Amino acid sequence: MRHRLASPKTWCSRGTLFLGIWLAGSLFLARAQNSSPERTVSNPTSTQPVLQRRTPPVYPIHALRHHIEGTVVVLARIGADGAVTAVRAEPTRTDPSLVESALQAVKRWHYAPATDDKGRPITVWIKVPIRFYFDKHQHSGN
């Protein structure tokens, strides 16, 4: 089956439709949430990293169109300066576009660094679960 390109005259109405879809999709951007990270600092007298700046993950348009939901667990290395220096995802059956979106978002986060028992900043790994979901009541008028 071959697809025809629309004439320029129909692009205006399709542009409006696209804008509507984009705006609806942007409402879901905030719905991609993270819960409290599980810290992997082993010394009980040390402090945990504290999230200071968070860039929300983008809900991928592919996942949005197909109503794909899921949780991605991101392993993030937080450096002694609080910057995220490495990320990787735990193995998952979640859609790859959600995994990539979660990784890209967490890379841009910034933390107050973890400290050791003497108060010195240290590098640690943390687990950050990112949950992508649709709010079923968001557009129901309730």
Summary of the structure (lengths in Angstrom):
residues: 142
radius of gyration: 19.6
end to end distance: 41.5
largest distance: 68.7
contacts: 366
relative contact order: 0.24
helix: 27%
strand: 29%
